[in-house]
Every structure is written in structure tokens, then in C-alpha cells.
Amino acid sequence: MALVPAKAQDTTRTTDKSVAQTIPDTLLFKIQKAQSVITQIKADDKKRYGLTRIRAGLAEVKTNVAPVSADLRAHGKTVEPKNLSNYNLILNDALKKLADWRTILSRTNNDLQGNLDQVLALSTDSLLTVAGNDTTEKKLYSDQLVGLKFQLQDAGTRTSTRLDTVSRLLADVSGTYLTVSSLQTTLNERLQKSTENALQKESPYLWEAPMAVSADNLGLLLKSSYQGQDKILKYFFASTWDNRFLLVMLAVLYFVWVFTNYKKARDPDLQQKIAPFRLENLRPVPIVATLIVLLNLTPLFEPQSPSIYIEITQSLLFLVLTFHLWPKFSTQDRRMWVLTGTMYVLLILTNAIVGDSALMRLGLIALNAGFLYIGIVFTDRLPRQHISTRIVRSVRMFYLLLLGLAIVLNIFGRISLAKTVSITAVIGLIQLTGLSLFMVVVLEALELQIKISAGSTGFFSRLNVSHIRSSFKKGLSVVAIGLWLLVFFINVGIVDVVFNVVFHILTKPRSFGSLAFTLGNVLSFSVIIYLSSLLQKNIGLFFGESQLPTASGSTEHVSSILALVRLVIVIAGVLLAVAASGISIDKFTVVLGALSVGIGLGMQNIVSNFVSGIILIFERPFQIGDYVELADKKGRIRDIGIRASRMITSQGSEVIIPNGDLLSNRLVNWTSSDTYLKTELTLKVSAETDLNTIQNIITHEVDQLDGALKNRPPEIVVTAIGADAVELKVVVWISSIYTEVSLKSQLLQRLLTAFKAASIKLV
């Protein structure tokens, strides 16, 4: 056997080949990673990280904060507390924005720094660099690696530039945040001191104050005050546009309501049905009335509005009132009205510039004295329809007391409070006239609706109009008083305090034994029960039911499904009230258990009537409007209630009948389907009279009656015979019991005339 020489294995060559195969795999991974980083940086560049938006927002914040700082420096200690509160809102909003931007920029800064670190790491990676002694496999990627190197350098440059921009902007935002935070601290201290030292002097006494006043200083005060109030208004308008939109929509609905009704009133057919009427304050195109409604309701939709906003709306209201009342004023009243408006404008300007100077403070006192004169002389002649004399006297007395207090506060150095009190008093007087006309235009719009509805047999034609007028007027009076108080609280600057106190009272936990509750729960429970009760009583109006007595001879049928609707409303109201009360289910079961004991002890009749009402709803033995007879009572069913039903008798009295009696006693329904009424007449004629002639006359006259049934001729029966007379009973079938009396009267009159013409003598 020949021996084959053994060949030794070349391990060096095998290792080189393995390394050569490993390098491309690692290189491809690094290339992919570098491309991913470059792509991410390009995508971030397109997003620009919102830097433009943040830079613009930062400039806006600085613009908003600068007037606040200037006003605080210019007015010193005389900045009014209500303005301090408004400034605080602006600063809180600015701090929130700055904090959000600082968070965004910090995160962006970290992301950019991370991208830059990756670019630097990849740029210095030797695996991505081609050298002269590289393997043949790596040289294959040389062109791609050179291009990738330039892309990494470009990405690093752009990332470094963007990182520098973000860092500078972050520093600017942080610095602004510290400035605003410091300003807010100063403002809070000022606000706290103004609250603690509400009646302590902040300026020298009037006799110690300097007389000189610099024109430059006045200009600076006016400019800083204007800029501060301008920022307050812009912030308020930007944050409460939704409430203003609802207010405008309500005013538009009022305009459409009045305009449409005036258009209907011009219909010739409708004009013949309604009596002539004239509304003094409404016009066919109610622009002025709509503005009065809009401006008076503004505080109700925007209770957190700044006082300057109230001053502007009341100024606009004054102009609208001037346009509306000018033709009704006498010459003297016009002069006083113009004087009031002029002094009101001067008061607003004076409040903006008054400071420690005795001369300016004397001017403010002179304006307050002028308003005192107006309050004493002119308030009695201002329009105040539908507002009671007691309320007018109270407002007038309060107005005079506030003006007197403003003068005293001014003299003793409490200028900011004096300004607040004086402007509050004047606005309260203007608002009294505005609210009076607000009630007038709303009530006249209601009166117009009532006239239109009565003429076209609409919804209001079924209501007790006098009761509606009285209730609506009371409701408007409550709204007017609430609006006056709300404006007063806003001007004094305590609206938040009042709301917080009321909220605390309503939400404070209380207990009664083991039962925990709040006054808010009790109030919600009471309101829901009251509204559900009111709704179930008046829901019939939407089904055609009327609160007015039905005319003689007419029938008004309403489906008994109305009682079921009332039952659903009551049950839903009780369930909602229990849910709003906050009573837990286990506590509620205890209440139900106690109620069941009460039913067993003394509420059997109530429960019986309640269950009977449910049975009446589903069995429907009669409907609303049917004429029924129960025991000794006859009448028309007016209402089917849950516990009892109401009947209107022929004499016009209303009888309340428990539902249990309607279900258990014998009841006769005279007006159910296919049921007719038989009425009887008794006549006595001479024994010599021809009975056939009498029968023909009676049959003919009955046929002429509209309410008699044509397919059922009258029946004439001889009931008694005497020596000289014959007694006859005439039976006539009629379609409605409501016309029985009138049909009898008509038939007797016709028979009397016919018997005379036929020479028939009645005995």
C-alpha cells in the first residue's frame, strides 16, 4: 500500500479569511446606524422643535408683563386691589406658559445633545475610515464611507448650531421665568398688604399731601394705567371668547323672537283677532332693545370679568340708554343726563391718574360731590318701570353712602379704595336704569308673544296670562337684583371671595347622626324635586291641555297618556334628586324601609290612590275632557293626576276626586265613543189637539237642530190623559252633553212659535 503524504493545515490563512468576512458585517451595521442618525437629524430639522412658536410666545409674554411692571412702579402703593388681582391672572398665565416652554426646551436640548454625541462618536469611529492598508473587502465601501463622512460633518454642524440656538432660548425663557416669578411675589405681597391694611392710609392725609403735580408724571401714570388695562382686556378676551359667543347667540335669539312676532302681527287676518296694542320700547327691528338685553346680561355670562370690562360695558350701556331715552327726556333731564355721562368719563380718567397730589385728589372729591348732587336731585326722574320703590330707595341710599365713604377715604389717604368705591357707586346708579329698561323690553316682548299666540290659538292661548305676567315679572326682578349685586362684587373686587365663601358653605361636609351630607346636596335635591313637580303639573300644556276654562259647548279631549308622562317625570325626578343628594344606596334602603312602615301605619289611602292612578292610566275608562257622573257629581274631567283627578262641574266648581273613588265606585261616562245622550221634555196640550199634527211639528223642529242626531228621530209618548189635557213626553237624542241645556232652550223656543202658528194651546 502506498503512503499518501500528510499536508499540514494553514491556520493563519483561515483566520485572515474569517476576519475578512467579519469586517463587512460590522461595517454595514455602523453604516446603517450612521444613516439612521443622519435621517433623524434631518427629520428634526424639518420639525424645527417649535422654536419659532416659542420665540413668538416669549416676546408676547414680555410684552404683556412689561406694562404690569410699569404700572406697579408708576402708581406705587395706589394700585387698586381689583387691578392687582387682574395682573395676578396675567402673571399666572405667563408663568404657566414659561414653565411649559422651559420643559420643552430642556427636552429638546437633551435630544440635540444626544444627536451631537452620536455624530461625534460615528465621525471618530475608525471602522468608518478607509486607510491604505485596509482589506480588499473594506475598500469596496470607500466611496460610500467618504460620502457618509461629509454627511456626518454637515449634520454635526447643523446640530451644533441648533443646540446653541435652543440653549440661548432656554436661557432667555428661564431668565424671563425668574423675572415674572419675582414680579408675582411682589404683586402678591402688595395684594396681601392691601387686604390687611384695607382701611389704613397708603398716602398722606389730604392736608399733608403735596399740591404740585408734574405733567410728565401725569402722562406716565396715564400711559402705564392704559397699557396695564389694555393687557388685562386682551388676556380676558382671549380666554373667555366662548362665554361671549353664548351671550351674543342669546341676544340674536331675542332679536329674532321680537322681529318674527312683529312680522306676524302685520298679518291682516291676525290683526282682526287681536285688539290694537302699542309697545313703547320695542320696535319692529329691535336693535336698541337687543343691545339693552346684551349689555345687561354681560356680567351674568362673564362673572370673572375685570372691572375695566364692566366699566366699558356700562359706558356702552349709557350710550344706548341715551339714544333710547333722549326723545322721552325733558330739556332739564337731558342736561342732567349729559352731565352724568360727562362726569362718569372724567371719573374714569381721574381714577387712572390720581395719586398723592392734593390737587388731583381734590378733583376726585369734586367729582364725588357732583355725583352726590345728581343722586339727590336727578335719581327720582330716572326711568325705573317694574322696579319697586323700596329697591330704588335702597339703591339710592347705598349710592349716596358709597360716595360719602369715597370722599372720607380720599381725605384720610386711602386713595385706591376711594377710587374703587366711587366708580362702584356711579356704575350702580347707571345699572339701575339699565336693568329697569331690561325688564321693560323683555316684558314687552312677552306681551307681544301673548298677543300673537292668543290670536292664533298658540301655546300662550292656553295659559293664565295674568299669572304668567306676574310670575315672569318676579323672575326678572330676581335676575335684575342678582345682576346688580354681581356687578357690585366685581367692581369692589370681591367676586372671587363671595364665590369661594358660597362654595365653601355649599360643599362643607355635615352630618346628621350617621348620615353625611352637604348643603349643596340638599339644595340640589330641593331644586330637582321642585322642577319635576312644576314640570309634571304643566306638561299637559304641550299636549294641548289648557289652564283656561273651556267655552260652553266645546269639548277638549287629551289623551290619558299624559298621566303616564306625569308619572314618569315624578319617578325620574325622585331618582335624580336622590342621586344628587349624595345618599348612598344602603342609606336609601333604610329610608325606603322607614317609608314602608309609614305606609303600613297611616299612608294606605295615599298608596291606594297612587296605585289606582296607575291602573286608570292603563285601563283608560275615561279621558281628559270626558263628561262623567260619579255618585252625586257630574262634570268634565279636567285632569288625571297620579293621586287624584279633577272634575269641573256644570256650575263651574272644581272637584278633586281621589283616584281610588274613581276606580271603586260606579262611574258613568256620558262622552265615551258611540255614546249618545237622551234628553226629555214634558208637554201638556189640550185634549182636543190632533196628536199627529203635534208629532209632525216636533219631528220637523228637532230636525232643524244642529246638535240632534239625524238618524234617531224623536220619540213622543203619551204619559197621562186628563179631562181637559194630554201629557206628552218628548225624547230627543243629542250628540253632546255639553249642548243639552242650550238645545233644550232652542227646541222649546221653536216649539212655542210653531204651536202658536198652528193654534195649538199648551196647558
Protein Blocks (a to p, Z undefined) as FASTA:
>chain_A
ZZdddddddfklmmmmmmmmmmmmmmmmmmmmmmmmmmmmmmmmmnnnommmmmmmmmmm
mmmmmmmmmmmmmnommpcfklmmmmmmmmmmmmmmmmmmmmmmmmmmmmmmmmmmmmmm
mmmpmklpccfkbcfklmmmmmmmmmmmmmmmmmmmmmmmmmmmmmmmmmmmmmmmmmmm
mmmmmmmmmmmmmmmmmmbcfbdcfklpcfbdcfklmmmmmmmmmmmmmmmmmmmmmmmm
mmmmmmmmmmmmmmmmmmmmmmmmmpmklmmmpccdddfkbcfblmklmmmmmmmmmmmm
mmmbcfklmmmmmmmmmmmmmmmmmmmpcfklmmmmmmmmmmmmmmmmmmmmgcfblklm
mmmmmmmmmmmmmmmmmmmmpccehiafklmmmmmmmmmmmmmmmmmmmmnopamlmmmm
mmmmmmmmmmmmmmmmmmmmmmmmmmmmmmmmmmnopaklmpcfklmmmmmmmmmmmmmm
mmmmmmmmmmnopmmmmmmmmmmmmmmccdehjaccdfklmmmmmmmmmmmmmmmmmmmm
mnopafbdcdehiacdddfklmmmmmmmmmmmmmmmmmmnopafklmmmmmmmmmmmmmm
mmmmmmmmmmmmmmmmmnopacehiacdehjbccddfbdcfkbccdddfkopacdddfkl
mmmmccddfkbghiacdddddddddfkbcfklmmmmmmmmmmmpmkbcfklccddddfbd
cfkbccdddddddfbfklmmmmmmmmmmmmmmmmmmnopacZZ
